[in-house]
Every structure is written in structure tokens, then in C-alpha cells.
Amino acid sequence: MRNGVIKVLLLVGAMLTGFPVFAQGGTGKDTLKIDVSCIQNAIDERDTALATMVDTWSSSVKSALETRRDLEKASWNITSYKERRIAQRKAWSDYGKALRNANTKKKKERVSAWKKFDHDRKECDGAYSPEMNTGSTYDANL
């Protein structure tokens, strides 16, 4: 147990100083080397892509809301009830289409970021961890 704690402390210390790290665990034949910088780069790419996805989605939804607001407000300048209802329905229909498009694009980008991460982490020596398989389920609500 003490040996494992020392290894973790050495790994954290090396990571904080910016030196490349190859962590070793176990003894003898089952020594495992982990390419820490490789997995850190994969995590950085994944989360940067997810953050960009959220920004893009947010901008799209904001634009859709503003457009709906302006069209719906303008519809009240129409004196004919029938024409006003047509304009209002179109504003809501266009808004729904914009939301569906934004959500579809967001989902594709989220899935793509996680697929790329899964591929990239498999390329890193010894960088398997169970939370990496379940992590995408947390991001499903993004």
C-alpha cells in the first residue's frame, strides 16, 4: 500500500512540474507504463470539442429565440386575425425547426467528440480506465 502511495505522489509531482511521465504499477512482469501526456491531450481535445459544441448550440438557440420573439411581436401589428395566426404559426414552426436542427447538430458533435476520444485513448499506452467508458453517459445531457 505504501509503495502505491509513493508512486502516486511521484506521478502527481511530475505532472505538476510538466515533465513527461510514464507511471509504473505492479511488480515484475506485469509492469504497466502509462503515457500520461497522451491521455491528457486526448482529454483536452474531447472537452474542448464539447465546450465548442455547447457554445455553438447556445448561439443557435439564442438566435432562434430572438427570431421567434421578433416575428411574434410583429405579428400583432397584423389586423386580420387569420393573417396574424398564420404569421404566429410560422414563427413557432420556424422556431421548432431551428431547435431540432441545433439539437441534432449538437448530438452529432457530442457523439463525434466521444468517438474520437475513445480512439485517441486507445492509442495511448496503458491509459485504460473504467470511468472513460461511462463518462459519455454524463455528457448525454449536454
N, C-alpha and C positions, 0 to 999 in steps of 0.2 A: 504494500500500500504506500509506504513512504517513498519508494523508488518511483512510483507513478506520479505522486505529487511533485516530486523534484523535476520530473520530465515535463510536466505541465507548466511549472513555473519557468523553466528554461525556455520552453516554447513561447510562452507569453512574453517573456523578456526579450527574446529575439525578434518577435513580431513587432513589439513597441519600438525597437531600435531600427527597424527597417531592413534588417539582414534577411536574406533568403533562408528559409527554414525547411529542413527535411526532418520531420518528427519521427522518432522511432519508438515502437512499443513492442512489448513481448520480449522473449529471450530466444537466443539461438536461431533456429531455422525459421521461426515464424516472425522475424523482424519485419515490421511494416514501415515503409517510408511514405510520407505524405508530402506532396508538392503543395505547400500552403499557398504560395503566391498564385499558383494556377487556379485553385478553388476560390481564392479571394477575388481574382479577376472575373471568374465566371459569375460569382455573386454580384459583383459590381455591375457587370453588363446586364444581368437579369433585372436588378432593381432599378437601374437607370432606365431601361426599356419600359418597365412598369410605371415608373413615375411620369415618363413622357406620355404613355398611353393615357394616364389619368388626366394630365394637362390637356391633351387633345380632346378627350371626351368631354371634359368640363367646358372647354371653349365652345364645342359644338352644341352642347345642351344650353349653354347660356345664350348663344346666338338664336337657337330655336325658340327659347322663351321670349327673348326680346322681339323677335319677328312676330310671334303669336300675339304678344301684347299690343304691338303697333297695329297689326291688322284687325284685331278685335276692337280696339279703341276706334279705329277708323270706320269700322262697320256701323257704329252708332250714329255716324253722320248720314247714313243712307236712310231716307224717309220711308221707302217702301219696305214693309215688313218682310215680304217674300225675298227681295233682293238682299236685305240685311241678313236674313237667316242663311242665304246661300253664301254670303261673304264670311259669316261666322263659322259655318260648317267647313268651308275651305281652309280657314285659318287653323282650325283644330285638326283637320285632316293632314294638312302640310306639317303641322307640329308633330303629329303622331309618326309620320313618315321620317321626319328628321331624327326623332328619338330612336326609332327602330334602326335606322342606318348607323347612328352613333353607337348604339349598344352592340350591334353586330360587329362593327369595326373594332370596338373595344375588346370584345370577346376573342376575336381572331388574333389581335395583337397580344393579349394576355396568354393565350394558349401557345402562340409562337415563341414568346419570351421564355416560357417554361420548357418548351421542347428544346430550344437552343441551349438552355441551362443544363437540361438533362444530358444532352450530347456533350457539352463542354466539360461537365464534371466527370463524365466517364473517361475523358481524355487525361484527366489529372490523376497522377499516381496516388493510390491509397485514399482517395477523397470520398469514399462512400460513407454515408451517414443516414440512418433511418429517417430523420426529420426532413431530409431532402426529398423523400418520396411523398411525404404528407404535406409539405409546405404549400404546394399548389392549391390544396383544398382551402387553405386560409385566404388565398388571393381570389378565390372564385367569387367573392362578394365585391370585388373591385369593379 
